[in-house]
Amino acid sequence: MDRAKIIAGVVAVAIIISLVCAYAYMNLRSHEVKSLYSVKLGVEYNTHATPIWIALHDGLFKKYGLNVTKVVKFKTGLELAAAIARGDVQVAWACLGPALMIIAKGVPIKIVAKVHNYGYALVINPKKVHSLKDLAGKVVYAPGKGSPCYLLLLKIEEKYGIKFAAIKFMRPPAMLAAILSGEISAAAMPEPYASVAEARGMKVLLRAQDVWPNMPGSFLVVSDSLLRKDPEVVKKLVAVTYAGIKELKSNISRAAEIDSQVLGIPMDVAKHSILMLQWNTTIDVKQIQEYIDFMYEHHILKVRLNASQIVVPVKP
């Protein structure tokens, strides 16, 4: 056999080996993609979702075997709750009030993990309002009936013996623009809107932690069907949530950088906003029941839910 034939044979074998290896790799990759569970996520477009922005940025969902096919962002928990009710998403990180409202309407979801406490504040225009008593008989604003900010205003009325003329509704971006322009004088806002307003000359008169000790913030909620059919997927979602919180706590500056990119706010404002929340994963069923009772007593919920029946704590 001459030298040319030997070389041609070696090349042919090399090509065959390369093709076999390429096929095996592509087959492995295909199997990996198929093994990932596809999920559509509902996320509030604010600081409350910082652990989820981190998880998306760092690829934590894929790390835990989840393929995120869609991220539906919402300006308020009420909008997010409506999407859950429509069945647009099976998984969402939402504030407690809106989640309870859709559960009370019969939408089959469960609360499986907690993200934080607090994250809401009463913001005023200091040129028009100097103290809380100046708001007696005045109109104040909140994102919607049943929103945590609305509940915060009710708590303020009870605790400080003040009565607002009315609580009107406006979405957070509109509230921010209105208070900065002088169109309105006071509004209860979620983070980061309160911190953005403060950075631009407005005054935070009261925060949730001043009014409502350990006020529950956001939770991970999932559909009953997902919890029943794919409990391992729910465990992965909880694991991702906890991992995002851990990353946030370990490096707040990096978390602020990610929030700044996602939310389009200055990094120093993002950091301040993050620090205004208490990142707490401990679910207190009694605390949730008190929240339910408060909403029921103020005719926001038509039925008095039993917290122990709608809260199913899941360990990752």
C-alpha positions as CSV (number, residue, x, y, z in Angstrom):
1,M,0.0,0.0,0.0
2,D,1.5,3.3,-1.0
3,R,1.9,6.3,1.2
4,A,-1.0,8.2,-0.4
5,K,-3.5,5.4,0.2
6,I,-2.4,5.2,3.9
7,I,-2.9,8.9,4.4
8,A,-6.3,8.8,2.7
9,G,-7.3,6.0,4.9
10,V,-6.3,7.8,8.1
11,V,-8.1,10.9,7.0
12,A,-11.3,8.9,6.3
13,V,-11.1,7.3,9.7
14,A,-10.6,10.7,11.4
15,I,-13.6,12.1,9.5
16,I,-15.8,9.1,10.6
17,I,-14.7,9.5,14.2
18,S,-15.4,13.2,14.1
19,L,-18.9,12.7,12.7
20,V,-19.7,10.0,15.3
21,C,-18.5,12.3,18.1
22,A,-20.5,15.2,16.7
23,Y,-23.6,13.1,16.4
24,A,-23.2,11.8,20.0
25,Y,-22.7,15.4,21.3
26,M,-25.7,16.7,19.4
27,N,-27.8,13.8,20.7
28,L,-26.6,14.5,24.2
29,R,-27.5,18.2,23.9
30,S,-30.9,17.3,22.4
31,H,-31.6,15.0,25.4
32,E,-30.5,17.8,27.8
33,V,-32.8,20.3,26.2
34,K,-35.7,17.8,26.3
35,S,-35.0,17.0,29.9
36,L,-35.5,20.6,30.9
37,Y,-39.0,21.4,32.1
38,S,-40.4,24.4,30.2
39,V,-42.0,27.2,32.3
40,K,-43.6,30.5,31.8
41,L,-43.0,33.0,34.6
42,G,-45.0,35.9,35.8
43,V,-42.9,38.5,37.6
44,E,-43.7,41.9,39.1
45,Y,-41.6,44.5,37.3
46,N,-40.1,46.0,40.5
47,T,-37.5,45.6,43.2
48,H,-39.6,42.9,44.9
49,A,-38.5,40.5,42.2
50,T,-34.7,41.2,42.6
51,P,-33.9,37.5,43.4
52,I,-35.7,36.5,40.2
53,W,-33.8,39.1,38.1
54,I,-30.6,37.7,39.5
55,A,-31.7,34.1,38.8
56,L,-32.5,35.0,35.2
57,H,-29.2,36.9,34.8
58,D,-27.1,34.1,36.2
59,G,-28.9,31.2,34.4
60,L,-30.0,29.6,37.7
61,F,-33.3,28.3,36.2
62,K,-31.3,26.2,33.6
63,K,-28.9,25.1,36.4
64,Y,-31.9,23.7,38.3
65,G,-33.3,22.0,35.2
66,L,-35.9,24.6,34.1
67,N,-36.2,26.0,30.7
68,V,-37.7,29.5,30.8
69,T,-39.7,30.0,27.6
70,K,-41.4,33.3,28.6
71,V,-41.1,35.9,31.2
72,V,-44.3,38.0,31.6
73,K,-43.5,41.3,33.4
74,F,-46.2,43.3,35.2
75,K,-46.3,46.7,36.8
76,T,-48.5,45.6,39.7
77,G,-49.4,42.5,41.6
78,L,-53.0,43.0,40.7
79,E,-52.1,42.7,37.0
80,L,-50.0,39.7,37.7
81,A,-52.8,38.1,39.7
82,A,-55.2,38.6,36.7
83,A,-52.7,36.8,34.4
84,I,-52.6,33.9,36.8
85,A,-56.4,33.9,36.9
86,R,-56.5,33.7,33.1
87,G,-54.1,30.9,33.1
88,D,-51.4,32.8,31.2
89,V,-48.8,31.7,33.7
90,Q,-48.6,28.8,36.1
91,V,-45.8,30.2,38.2
92,A,-45.6,33.7,39.6
93,W,-43.9,35.8,42.3
94,A,-46.6,38.1,43.6
95,C,-47.5,40.3,46.5
96,L,-49.7,38.6,49.1
97,G,-52.8,40.8,48.7
98,P,-53.4,40.3,45.0
99,A,-52.7,36.6,45.4
100,L,-55.3,36.2,48.1
101,M,-57.8,38.1,46.0
102,I,-57.6,35.6,43.1
103,I,-57.6,32.6,45.5
104,A,-60.8,34.0,47.0
105,K,-62.3,34.2,43.5
106,G,-61.8,30.4,43.2
107,V,-58.5,30.4,41.1
108,P,-56.7,27.2,42.2
109,I,-53.3,28.3,43.3
110,K,-51.1,27.7,46.4
111,I,-48.5,29.8,48.2
112,V,-45.4,27.7,48.4
113,A,-42.5,30.0,49.3
114,K,-41.8,33.5,50.6
115,V,-39.5,36.2,49.3
116,H,-39.6,39.2,51.5
117,N,-41.4,41.5,54.0
118,Y,-42.1,45.2,53.5
119,G,-41.4,47.1,50.3
120,Y,-44.2,49.8,50.4
121,A,-44.2,53.4,51.5
122,L,-46.3,56.5,51.8
123,V,-44.6,59.2,49.7
124,I,-45.4,62.9,49.8
125,N,-44.6,66.1,48.0
126,P,-42.8,68.1,50.8
127,K,-43.8,71.4,49.2
128,K,-47.5,70.5,49.7
129,V,-47.5,68.2,52.7
130,H,-45.5,68.6,55.9
131,S,-46.9,66.0,58.2
132,L,-49.4,63.1,58.3
133,K,-52.1,65.4,59.8
134,D,-52.0,67.5,56.6
135,L,-53.4,64.5,54.8
136,A,-56.6,64.4,56.9
137,G,-59.5,64.8,54.6
138,K,-57.2,64.7,51.5
139,V,-57.1,62.3,48.6
140,V,-54.2,59.8,48.5
141,Y,-53.3,57.3,45.8
142,A,-52.5,53.6,45.6
143,P,-52.1,51.1,42.8
144,G,-55.5,49.4,43.4
145,K,-58.0,48.1,45.9
146,G,-56.4,45.1,47.6
147,S,-52.9,46.0,46.7
148,P,-50.4,46.0,49.6
149,C,-50.1,49.8,49.3
150,Y,-53.9,50.2,49.6
151,L,-53.8,48.0,52.8
152,L,-50.9,50.1,54.1
153,L,-53.0,53.2,53.8
154,L,-55.9,51.5,55.7
155,K,-53.4,50.6,58.4
156,I,-52.2,54.2,58.6
157,E,-55.7,55.4,59.1
158,E,-56.2,52.9,62.0
159,K,-52.9,53.4,63.7
160,Y,-52.7,57.2,63.5
161,G,-56.4,58.0,63.8
162,I,-56.5,59.8,60.5
163,K,-59.1,59.7,57.8
164,F,-58.3,60.3,54.1
165,A,-61.0,61.8,52.0
166,A,-60.6,59.0,49.5
167,I,-58.1,56.5,48.3
168,K,-57.9,56.7,44.5
169,F,-56.1,54.3,42.1
170,M,-53.3,54.9,39.7
171,R,-50.6,52.5,38.4
172,P,-47.1,53.0,40.0
173,P,-45.4,54.6,37.0
174,A,-48.3,57.1,36.7
175,M,-48.2,57.8,40.4
176,L,-44.5,58.5,40.3
177,A,-44.9,60.9,37.3
178,A,-47.9,62.6,39.0
179,I,-46.2,63.3,42.3
180,L,-43.0,64.5,40.7
181,S,-45.0,66.9,38.5
182,G,-47.1,68.2,41.5
183,E,-50.3,66.8,40.1
184,I,-50.9,64.7,43.3
185,S,-49.5,65.3,46.8
186,A,-49.4,61.8,48.4
187,A,-49.3,58.2,47.2
188,A,-48.5,54.8,48.6
189,M,-46.0,53.2,46.3
190,P,-44.1,49.9,46.1
191,E,-40.3,49.8,45.6
192,P,-38.5,51.0,43.7
193,Y,-40.9,53.8,42.9
194,A,-40.8,55.1,46.5
195,S,-36.9,55.2,46.4
196,V,-36.9,56.9,42.9
197,A,-39.4,59.5,44.2
198,E,-37.2,60.1,47.3
199,A,-34.1,60.5,45.1
200,R,-35.9,63.1,43.1
201,G,-36.9,65.3,46.0
202,M,-40.0,63.7,47.4
203,K,-40.2,62.6,51.0
204,V,-41.0,59.1,52.3
205,L,-43.3,59.9,55.2
206,L,-43.9,56.3,56.4
207,R,-42.7,52.9,55.4
208,A,-44.4,49.6,55.9
209,Q,-42.0,48.8,58.7
210,D,-43.1,51.9,60.6
211,V,-46.7,51.0,60.4
212,W,-47.1,47.2,60.1
213,P,-44.5,45.0,61.9
214,N,-43.4,42.1,59.7
215,M,-45.8,43.0,56.9
216,P,-45.6,40.2,54.4
217,G,-44.4,41.1,50.9
218,S,-44.1,38.8,48.0
219,F,-44.5,35.0,47.7
220,L,-44.0,32.3,45.1
221,V,-47.4,31.0,44.0
222,V,-48.0,28.1,41.7
223,S,-51.1,26.5,40.2
224,D,-52.7,23.5,42.0
225,S,-52.2,21.4,38.9
226,L,-48.5,22.0,38.7
227,L,-48.1,21.3,42.4
228,R,-50.1,18.1,42.0
229,K,-48.6,16.8,38.8
230,D,-45.0,18.0,39.0
231,P,-44.0,18.6,42.6
232,E,-40.3,18.2,41.7
233,V,-40.7,21.2,39.4
234,V,-42.1,23.3,42.2
235,K,-39.2,22.2,44.4
236,K,-36.8,23.5,41.7
237,L,-38.7,26.8,41.5
238,V,-38.3,27.2,45.2
239,A,-34.6,26.3,45.0
240,V,-34.1,29.0,42.3
241,T,-35.9,31.6,44.5
242,Y,-33.8,30.8,47.5
243,A,-30.6,30.8,45.5
244,G,-31.5,34.2,44.1
245,I,-32.1,35.5,47.6
246,K,-28.8,34.0,48.8
247,E,-26.9,35.7,45.9
248,L,-28.7,39.0,46.7
249,K,-27.7,38.9,50.4
250,S,-24.1,38.0,49.6
251,N,-23.5,40.9,47.2
252,I,-26.0,43.7,47.4
253,S,-24.0,45.9,45.1
254,R,-24.1,43.3,42.3
255,A,-27.9,42.8,42.9
256,A,-28.3,46.6,42.6
257,E,-26.3,46.5,39.3
258,I,-28.7,43.9,37.9
259,D,-31.8,45.8,39.1
260,S,-30.4,48.9,37.6
261,Q,-30.1,47.2,34.2
262,V,-33.5,45.5,34.4
263,L,-35.6,48.3,35.9
264,G,-33.7,51.2,34.3
265,I,-33.0,53.1,37.5
266,P,-29.7,54.5,38.9
267,M,-27.6,51.9,40.7
268,D,-27.5,53.9,44.0
269,V,-31.3,54.1,43.9
270,A,-31.6,50.4,43.2
271,K,-29.3,49.6,46.1
272,H,-31.3,51.8,48.5
273,S,-34.5,50.2,47.3
274,I,-33.2,46.7,47.9
275,L,-32.2,47.6,51.4
276,M,-35.7,48.8,52.2
277,L,-37.0,45.2,51.9
278,Q,-36.4,42.5,54.5
279,W,-35.5,39.4,52.5
280,N,-37.2,36.7,54.6
281,T,-38.1,33.2,53.4
282,T,-39.9,32.1,56.6
283,I,-43.6,31.5,56.0
284,D,-45.7,32.4,59.1
285,V,-49.2,31.0,58.5
286,K,-50.6,32.9,61.5
287,Q,-49.2,36.1,60.0
288,I,-50.9,35.3,56.6
289,Q,-54.2,34.6,58.4
290,E,-54.0,38.0,60.1
291,Y,-53.5,39.6,56.7
292,I,-56.5,37.6,55.4
293,D,-58.6,38.7,58.3
294,F,-57.7,42.4,57.8
295,M,-58.7,42.2,54.1
296,Y,-61.9,40.5,55.0
297,E,-62.8,43.0,57.7
298,H,-62.3,45.8,55.2
299,H,-64.5,44.0,52.6
300,I,-61.7,43.4,50.1
301,L,-62.2,39.7,50.4
302,K,-65.7,38.4,50.2
303,V,-64.8,35.1,51.9
304,R,-62.5,34.6,54.9
305,L,-59.9,32.2,53.6
306,N,-58.2,29.7,55.8
307,A,-54.4,30.3,55.5
308,S,-53.6,26.7,56.4
309,Q,-55.5,25.5,53.3
310,I,-53.9,27.8,50.8
311,V,-50.3,27.8,52.1
312,V,-48.2,24.7,51.2
313,P,-44.6,25.4,52.2
314,V,-42.3,23.5,49.8
315,K,-38.7,22.8,50.6
316,P,-36.2,22.8,47.7
